[in-house]
Amino acid sequence: MKALKIFSIVVLTTAVIATGCRKDDFDETVGVCPTVIATTPSDGATSVPLTQTISVTFNEKMNAASITPSSFIVKGANVVSGTITYNDSTATFNPDNDLEVNTTYSGCITTNVCDENGNKIQANYVWTFSTGTTLAPLIIDTDPLDNATDVFLNKTVIATFSMPMNPASFNGTNFSLMEGINPVSGTVSCSGAIAIFNPTNNLTANTDYTATITTGVENTSGFSIPANYSWSFTTGTQIAPSVISTDPANNETNVPLNQIITADFSEIMNASTITNASFKLTDGNNNVTGLVSYLGTTATFTPTNWLLSGTTYTGTITTIAENLTGITLVNEYIWTFSTVSTGGPNLPVLNSVKEFGIIAGVGVSNDAGFSIINDMNIGISPGVRSSIIGFPPAVVVNGAIYASDDISPPGIAAMLILAKQDLVDAYLFAESAISPAPIIVSGDIGGMTLAPGIYKSNSTLLIQSGDLTLDAQGDANAGWIFQVASDFTTVGGAGGNIILAGGAQADNIYWQVGSSATIGDYTSFKGNILALTSITMNVGAVAEGRMLARNGSVVMTSTNIINKP
């Protein structure tokens, strides 16, 4: 058993452990990570007896020599003096005097505490209790620490409380910074349990400063700190590097989904410290994968995939980033932005018919030439195999041809009936889609550029006078539904092609055709045609998509290609 007397004033700290056992990048030296599993009094306890002894129980046996005045701290308005004893897995603090009436106290086990194998706890453990009926907020950490020296000239001053505070109670009067008798101008903010004083200008070199938080600040229940709290520090001569701008900017909205994220520093940085460990992008709790690079004073994060639409992202430059002399950022730089919401409709679900590049009711034909269907099947139902002609010379690569009268393998007829029903369901879904509200189109839509959405023609529809561009605006999940009441025709050749832009995907384009569709000569076509009657691909037409006819035939005129989208 070890006994120690506490007489010195110690400032509570909340440092992140730098070595030993921790959850992220490396394992404990031996055994398990030490943690605090119980305290007496418990966190948040009120009406605590004035004669209370304070104890902490760990999840394993600890190194008694590490339980010291600087690693087990009890504090009210000031640090409480007392005796520490340790036995087995429990450390006990016995105050020299009774606790004060109606006073909130904090206890802190710092990261200097370690187990018998030398594994330290991962972060300071702090809890609070009160001898009164209410729990007042306490300041449990400051940055800079009290009596800190060589503080950077561009330092922001931070105080951490024992509980969430009311931001409206903070202002330049109750959170102030003084250079001697002269007040320092700056802005004050509070979020959760963190209060920040951000000086308007850099601090003066080799100068003493005093920060003060008064009893005017309150927690979310309206209780103030027990007494004014002051701490002092001295600046050095150096200015730490800082992030001076980002793209996107903080709180920017409608950011394109193909955005590359950059951060500009106040000076040239050590490129070896600008990595995925120091430049992070997250979507909620998920890390975004990407490539980090550095040139001049600019760090760049290039996402592996496009960003998601309508999503808030958080960028972080950590204190791993250093300048050329080895000075790191004073604090992490964190900013948020949100991507554009491109909208677009909910798309039909093809289910089993998704496996087919061609499906028809009464016939499938390849009239001439070497046509190819890649990575998808051909099916006909209720039509029979004799109604599939022109194979060869047409071929199916990585797929098969199925007909309703096939007897081997068993179950083909039932499989085709299901696929046709899935086609009907998808057709009806596309035909009845109303959200977002359909945009009425008519005649020739060649030469247009269309954003994701639903486009409705009450008659026929042409792509004739030029190519149709479908622009996803950076959203790879964006979709289009074209509702065509009658025939749909592309002219092809010099016009009539489908051009995809902004990350648009052919698999997310649906052409619901109320009669028959014709893909013109040498057209480059994109999307899934769901036709009530028939579909014809003219000479040399190439499609990235599916030709799905409910009742009629699918005809490949000559040398056509259908690729899986």
N, C-alpha and C positions, 0 to 999 in steps of 0.2 A: 504494500500500500504506500502511495506516495502523497505527501502533503506539501502544498505550496501556499505562500501568502501572496495575495494580490494587492499591491498598493499603487502601481503605476496606472496612469490613464492611457487607455488603449483605444484606438479608433477602429470601429468595425469595418471590415472590408469584405467585398464580394468578388474575389478574384477567381478567374477560371484556371483550373489546375494545368500546369504546363508539362508535368511528367507524372509517371505512375499509371495507376489504373483509371481508365475512363471509357465512356461508352462509344466514342467515335472511332478513332483511327488505330488504336493499339490496345493490347490485352494487358491484364494485370500481371504483375511480376510473378506471383504465385497465388493460387486460390481465388477468392471472390473479391469484388469491390466492396470496401467498407462503406456502410451507410448508417445514418441515424434512423432507427425504427420507432423510437418512442421518446417523449420528453415528459418531465413533471416540473411545473405545470404543463398541460398540453397547449398547443398553439391556439391562441384566441381565448384562452381561459380568462374569466373575470372573477371578482371577489376572492382572489387568492389570499390566504392568510399571511399576515405580516411576518410570521416566523417561518415561512416556507423555505425549505431547502430545494435547490434546483438540480435535477438530475437528467442525464442523457443516456439512453441505452442504444448500443450499436448492434449490428447483426453478427458480430464476431468479436473475438478478443483483440484488444488494441494494444499498441505499444504505449505503456504507461508514461514513458519519458516524453511522448509527444503531446500529452495532455498538460498544457502549460498555461500561464497567465495570458499568453498571446494567442492561444488556440481555443480557450473556453472563456468566453466573455459574457458578463451580465451587465446590462446598462439601463439606467433610467435616464434622469437628466444628465447624470455623469456615470462613469464606469463604477460599478459596485466592487468594493474590496471584499475578499473572503478567502476561504480555504478550499482547495480542490483535493479530492481524494478519488482514487480509482480502484475498482475491484472487479475482476472478471471482465464483463463487457459493459459495465456501467460506470460513468464518471459523475461525481456529485460535487456541487458547488454549495458551500455553507457560508452565507453572508456573515460578515463580522458584526453587523447590526441588523435590527429588524428592517424590513422593507418599508418604504414610505406609504402613507395612506393615499388612496385614490391616485395611484401612479401607474403608468404603463411602463413595462420593462420589455427589453428584448434580450434574447439569448442568442449567442452565435458560436457555432463550432466551425473553425476555419479549416482551410485546406492544408494546414500544417499537421493535422491529426492523421496518423497512419496506423495500420494494423501491424501485427508482429512480423509480417513479411515485407514491410516497407511500402505497402500500397496505401496511397493517400485517398481521402474522400475526394469526389470529383468537383465539388463546388461548396462554397460556404453554406452551412445549414443555419438558417435564421428563423426564429419563432418569437412570438410576442405573447404577453399575458398582462393582466392588470389586477392590482389590489382593490380597485374600485369596481363599480357596476358597469362601466363602459371601457372600451378599448381605444385609447388615443393613438394617433399615428406617431411614429418615431422615424427619424432619419437614421438609416442603418448603413449608409454608404455614401461617400462623396468621391467625385473625380474632378479635379485632383484631390488626393488625400490631404488631410490636415498636415501642415508643415512640409508638404512636398516641395522639392526644389527642382530647378532646371525644367520647369514647366514650359511647354511650347507656347510661342507667342500667339498662335492662332487657335488656342485651346477654347473649347466650349466648357462651361462649368455645369456639372451634373450632380443632382442629389437624388438618392434612391430612398423611398419611404418603405415602411413596413406593410403598407396596404395601399390600395388605390385611392387617389386624391381627387378632389373636385377641381377641374381645370379652371373654372370660373373664379376660384379664390386666389389665383396666382396673378401677380402683376409686378411691375418694377419697384413697387414700394415694399412688398413683403418678400421678394427675392431680389437682393441687391448685391452688387459687387463694388468694392471701394478700393481705390488706389490711394492709400493714406486717407486724407480727408475728402478726396475728390471722388464723386460717384462715376462709375464707368457706364457709358450708354450701351444699351443692348436690348434684346427682346427676350421675353420670358414665355415659356410654354410648359405645358404639363400633359402627359399622356399616361394613364394608368398610375403606376407608382413612381414614375420617372419625371422629375422636373428639370428643365434646362434653361440656363442663362447663356444666350449667345451674344457675345460682345459685337458691337457694330464694327469696330476696328480691331486690328491686332493689338495685343497687350504690349506694354513697354518692357524692353529687355532689362533683366537684373533688377526687378522691382517686386516689392511685397504687395500682395493683394489679400483682402479679406472678403469672404462671401458670407452673407447672413440671410437666413430664412426666419421670418417672424411668426408669431402665433396667429397672424392673420390668415395663414393657409389652413385649409380644412380638408378632412376626408369626405367621402361621399355621403357620410351620415351627419356631417356638420360639426364634427369634433376637431379641434385644432391641436397642434403639437403642444406639449406641456410647457415649453419655454422657447425663447428665441434660440436659434442654433447658428453658431458662427464657426468658420474654419478659415485657415490662412494657408497661403502657398507663395512661393517665390518663382518668378520666371527665370529662364535662362536666356540664351542668345539666339536660339535656333527657331526657325519656322518649319513645322512639319509639312510634308506634302499634303495636298487636299484635292478633292474632286471639285472642279469649278463649273462643270456643265456635263449634261448627259443628253443623249438622243436615243429614245424619246426623253423629253423633259419630265420632271416629276409631275405626277397627276395628269399627264397628257392623255387625251382620249382619242378614239377613232384611229388608233395606230394601225398601219397596214400589217397584214399577216406575214408578209415576207420581210418584215423589218429586221435590220441588223442593228444591234444595240452597241452604243459606244459611250465611253466615259473619258472626259478630258481632264488631265491633271494640271496642277499649278506649276509643275516642273517636270523635267525628264526623270523617268522612273527606271529602276533596275528591271529590265525586261524579264529576267529569270524569275522574278517574283510575281509577274502578271500571268497567272495560270487559272485553271478551273477551280483551284482552291481559294483564289483571291478575287475572282470575278464570277459571281454566281447569278443565275436567273431561276426563279421559282414560279410555279403556277400553283398557288395555295401551298400545300405541303409537298408538292412534287418538284424535284429538280428537273430543269430543262437541260437536255444534252446539247452540246454545241462546242465549237472551236473557238478558243481564246487566242488572240494575237495582239501584238503591241508594236507601235511605230510612232516615233516622235514623242509626243506627250499624250497619245490617244490609245486607249485599250479598246479592243473590239471583240464582241461576243457574237458569233454567227451561229444561230440555232441550226441543229442538224435537220429539223423539219420546220415547216412553217408554223407560226403561232396559231393558237386556236381563236376562233372568232368570239367576240363578246366576252373576253376573259381578262381578268386583272392579273398582271404580272408584277413581281418584285425583283428589282435588281439590287445587288449588294457588292460593294467593293470592301473587302475585309482588311483588317490591320496586318495581314500578311504582306500586302503591297508596300514596297520600300522605294525610297529614292536612291540615287547613286552613292550616297554616303551612309546608307543603311538605316535611315530614319523612316519609320513606318507612319502610316496615317494615325492620327490621334484617336479617332473613333471610326467605326464602320460607317460607310456612306450607304444609305438605303434610300431607294426611291421606287415609286410605283407608276404604272401606266396601264391603260386598258386598250384592248384591240377593238377594231371596228366590228360591229355586228352586221354581217352581210345578209342575214335573213335567208330567204329562200324557203321553199315548202318542205314539209315532210314528204319523203319520196315513197313510191310504191315498193313493196317487198315482193321480190320475184319468187322467193322460196325455191322449190325444186326446178322450176323452169329456168332458173339462172344458169343451169348447166348446159343449156341449148343455145347454139348460135343460130339455128333455124328450127322452128317448129311450125307446122301447118296443119290445116284440116283435111284437105283433099289431095294435095300434090306438092312435090318438091322436084324441081327440074334444073339441070344445068344444060342449057341449049347448045353451047359450043365453048371450046377452049378449056384451058387448064385452070379451073377454079379451085380455091383452097378455103377450108374452114379450119382455123387454128384453135386448138385447146378447148373446143366445145363440141357438143353432140348435135346430131340432126334427128328430128323426130316427126312422125306423122300420125295423127289420130283425129277422127276415126278412119282416115284413109289407110291403105294397105301398102305393103312393100313394093308392089308392082307399079305404084303411082310415084315412086322415087326413081327418076331417070337421069342419065348423064353422069353416073358414078361407076366407073371412071368415064371420061378423063378427070372429072372433079375428084378431089380427095379430101378426107377428113384426117387431120393430123392431131394426135393425142386426143382422140374422141371416137365416137361410134355412131352408127346409123341405126335407129330404132323405128319399127313400124308396129301398128296395133295388132297385126296378125302374126307377129313373131312368136314362136312357141319355145324358143330356147335363147337365152336362159329363161326359166319360168318367171312370171310376174311382169313381163314387159308391158303388156296391155294395161295392167293396173297402174304401173309407173307412169305411162303416158297419159292416162286419164287424170291422174293427180297433177301432172305438169300442166295439162290444158286447163284444169280448174284453177291452178295457181296463176296462169296467164289471165283467165277471166277475172279473178279477184284483183290482180294488179291493174288490169284495164279499167275496171269499174272504179277503183281507188283514184287512178289518175283522172278519169273523166269527171269525177265528182269533187276533186280537190278545190277548195275555196280559200285557203289560208296560206300565204297572204292573198289578198284579193286579186283575182286574175286581171291581167292587163289585156285589153282587147287589141288584137292585131288583125289585119286583113290584107288580102292581095299578096304582094311581094315583100318579103322582109329581108331580101338580099341587100348587103351593104350596111346593115345595122350592126350595132354592138349592144348586146342585151346583158343586163345584170341578172343574178339569180332571181327566180320567181316563177310565177305561173302566167303563161301567155295563151290567150283563148281566141280562136278564130271560129266565127259562127258559120263559115262556109269553107271554101277551099283555101289552101295556103301554099305559097310558092317561095322558093329561094332561087332567084333568077338573075337579078341585075348585079349581083356581086356576092362575095362571100359573107356568111353570117358569122360574127364573132361572139362567142359566149365568154364573158369575163367574170371569173370568180372573185376578183378583187382581193386575191390573196388567201381566200378560204378554200382549201382543198376539199372541204365537206359540202360546199355550196352545191345546190341542185336546181334543175329546171324541169318543168312540166309544160309541154305544149299540147293544148287541147284543140284538136282539129276536127270540126264537125263533119267534114266531107273528105275529099281527096287531098293528099299532100304530095308535092312534086318538087324535086330539085333539078335544075337544068344541067349543072356540072360544067366541066371544061374551064372556061375563063371565069365563070361565076358559079355560085351555088354550092361551094364547099363550106364545111363547118370548121371554123378556126377556134381553138381553145386558148384562152389567155388567163393570166392571173391565178394559175393553179387549178383551173377547171379540169374535171375528170369525166371522161366519156361515160363511165359507169353511172354517173349521177344525172344523166340527161334522158328524159323519157318523152317520146312522141306518141301520144294517144291519137290514133287516126280513125275517124268514124266510118271511113270507107276503105280505099286502097291507097298505098304509097308507092311512088316511083322514084328511085334514086337514079339521077341522070348519068349520061356518059361521063366516065372518068371523074366522077364526083369523089371527093374525099369526105366521107360522112362520119359523124360521131353521134353515138347514142343508141338507145334501145327503142325500136319501133314496135308498138303494140297496136296492130291493125285489126279492125273488125273483119275485113275481107282478105285482101291479098297484098303481096309486096313484090315489086319487080326491081331488080338491080340491072341497069343497062350496062353497055359495053365498058369494061375497064373500071367500073365503080368499085371503090374500096371502102369498107366500113370497119370502124372500131366500135363494136356494139353487138346488137342482136336483132335478127329479123324474125319477129314472132307474130304469126297470123292466126287469128282465132278460127276462122271458118273456111277461108279459101286456100290459095297456093302461094308458095314462095318460088320465084323464078329468077335464076341467075342467067343472064342473056349470053355473056361471053367473058371469060377470063376475069372473074370477080374474086375478091378476097374479103373474108370476114375474120377479123382478129378479136380475141377476147379483150374486153375493156378492163 
